[in-house]
Amino acid sequence: MDLASIVTSVVIAVTALLLVLYLLYRITRWARTRSTGAYVLGALFAPLGAAGNVSDPDFRIINEAKQRREHEEDDPGDPPNETL
């Protein structure tokens, strides 16, 4: 790859990122107007936001058991007797 194609790729990537950030900003500003369309759009995208918080109960139980076991292994127990 020559320098011109690398620079072109970087410019395109930065432009795309800035465009996405600008559009997200505009959508946020529009949603703050509390228009009916904003509520409908929010209702359409709500399941996508909730999908990230879904976890398998068995997986959660296993992770809690692992954390409990690690905590018990790290627990030093009773402090030693300091008799002088």
MIFIDREN-811182 format. One record per residue (C-alpha): residue number from 1; residue in one letter; y, x, z. Coordinates in nm, 3 decimals. Example, Ala and Ser with C-alpha at 12.3 -4.5 7.8 and 13.67 -1.06 7.14 Angstrom:
+------+------+---------+---------+---------+
: resi : resn :      py :      px :      pz :
+------+------+---------+---------+---------+
:    1 :    A :  -0.450 :   1.230 :   0.780 :
:    2 :    S :  -0.106 :   1.367 :   0.714 :
+------+------+---------+---------+---------+
This chain:
+------+------+---------+---------+---------+
: resi : resn :      py :      px :      pz :
+------+------+---------+---------+---------+
:    1 :    M :   0.000 :   0.000 :   0.000 :
:    2 :    D :   0.341 :   0.129 :  -0.085 :
:    3 :    L :   0.651 :   0.097 :   0.130 :
:    4 :    A :   0.801 :  -0.188 :  -0.073 :
:    5 :    S :   0.500 :  -0.416 :  -0.022 :
:    6 :    I :   0.490 :  -0.339 :   0.351 :
:    7 :    V :   0.861 :  -0.418 :   0.388 :
:    8 :    T :   0.817 :  -0.737 :   0.188 :
:    9 :    S :   0.527 :  -0.846 :   0.406 :
:   10 :    V :   0.722 :  -0.779 :   0.724 :
:   11 :    V :   1.025 :  -0.967 :   0.594 :
:   12 :    I :   0.811 :  -1.266 :   0.498 :
:   13 :    A :   0.636 :  -1.267 :   0.837 :
:   14 :    V :   0.962 :  -1.243 :   1.032 :
:   15 :    T :   1.118 :  -1.516 :   0.818 :
:   16 :    A :   0.820 :  -1.744 :   0.873 :
:   17 :    L :   0.831 :  -1.683 :   1.248 :
:   18 :    L :   1.203 :  -1.754 :   1.265 :
:   19 :    L :   1.158 :  -2.069 :   1.058 :
:   20 :    V :   0.884 :  -2.198 :   1.289 :
:   21 :    L :   1.094 :  -2.121 :   1.597 :
:   22 :    Y :   1.396 :  -2.295 :   1.444 :
:   23 :    L :   1.192 :  -2.603 :   1.357 :
:   24 :    L :   1.047 :  -2.618 :   1.708 :
:   25 :    Y :   1.401 :  -2.591 :   1.847 :
:   26 :    R :   1.522 :  -2.873 :   1.623 :
:   27 :    I :   1.225 :  -3.094 :   1.718 :
:   28 :    T :   1.297 :  -3.030 :   2.085 :
:   29 :    R :   1.664 :  -3.117 :   2.044 :
:   30 :    W :   1.566 :  -3.434 :   1.855 :
:   31 :    A :   1.312 :  -3.531 :   2.121 :
:   32 :    R :   1.577 :  -3.499 :   2.392 :
:   33 :    T :   1.770 :  -3.782 :   2.227 :
:   34 :    R :   1.485 :  -4.005 :   2.348 :
:   35 :    S :   1.459 :  -4.190 :   2.021 :
:   36 :    T :   1.163 :  -4.415 :   1.945 :
:   37 :    G :   1.037 :  -4.174 :   1.682 :
:   38 :    A :   1.029 :  -3.895 :   1.939 :
:   39 :    Y :   0.814 :  -4.108 :   2.170 :
:   40 :    V :   0.577 :  -4.189 :   1.884 :
:   41 :    L :   0.553 :  -3.823 :   1.782 :
:   42 :    G :   0.491 :  -3.724 :   2.144 :
:   43 :    A :   0.217 :  -3.985 :   2.173 :
:   44 :    L :   0.052 :  -3.849 :   1.860 :
:   45 :    F :   0.055 :  -3.490 :   1.986 :
:   46 :    A :  -0.037 :  -3.568 :   2.349 :
:   47 :    P :  -0.414 :  -3.540 :   2.288 :
:   48 :    L :  -0.363 :  -3.191 :   2.144 :
:   49 :    G :  -0.184 :  -3.081 :   2.458 :
:   50 :    A :  -0.450 :  -3.229 :   2.681 :
:   51 :    A :  -0.730 :  -3.065 :   2.482 :
:   52 :    G :  -0.645 :  -2.728 :   2.630 :
:   53 :    N :  -0.704 :  -2.852 :   2.984 :
:   54 :    V :  -1.049 :  -2.994 :   2.928 :
:   55 :    S :  -1.323 :  -2.798 :   3.101 :
:   56 :    D :  -1.693 :  -2.851 :   3.143 :
:   57 :    P :  -1.773 :  -2.953 :   3.504 :
:   58 :    D :  -2.085 :  -2.734 :   3.509 :
:   59 :    F :  -1.880 :  -2.436 :   3.393 :
:   60 :    R :  -1.624 :  -2.502 :   3.667 :
:   61 :    I :  -1.895 :  -2.525 :   3.935 :
:   62 :    I :  -2.054 :  -2.199 :   3.820 :
:   63 :    N :  -1.718 :  -2.018 :   3.822 :
:   64 :    E :  -1.639 :  -2.147 :   4.172 :
:   65 :    A :  -1.978 :  -2.025 :   4.295 :
:   66 :    K :  -1.917 :  -1.680 :   4.142 :
:   67 :    Q :  -1.576 :  -1.657 :   4.306 :
:   68 :    R :  -1.721 :  -1.765 :   4.642 :
:   69 :    R :  -1.998 :  -1.503 :   4.613 :
:   70 :    E :  -1.748 :  -1.229 :   4.524 :
:   71 :    H :  -1.532 :  -1.331 :   4.818 :
:   72 :    E :  -1.827 :  -1.319 :   5.055 :
:   73 :    E :  -1.930 :  -0.975 :   4.924 :
:   74 :    D :  -1.576 :  -0.845 :   4.974 :
:   75 :    D :  -1.554 :  -0.992 :   5.326 :
:   76 :    P :  -1.589 :  -0.701 :   5.569 :
:   77 :    G :  -1.709 :  -0.921 :   5.856 :
:   78 :    D :  -1.610 :  -0.851 :   6.215 :
:   79 :    P :  -1.380 :  -0.559 :   6.281 :
:   80 :    P :  -1.544 :  -0.261 :   6.455 :
:   81 :    N :  -1.513 :  -0.233 :   6.833 :
:   82 :    E :  -1.247 :   0.016 :   6.929 :
:   83 :    T :  -1.348 :   0.130 :   7.277 :
:   84 :    L :  -1.180 :   0.437 :   7.408 :
+------+------+---------+---------+---------+
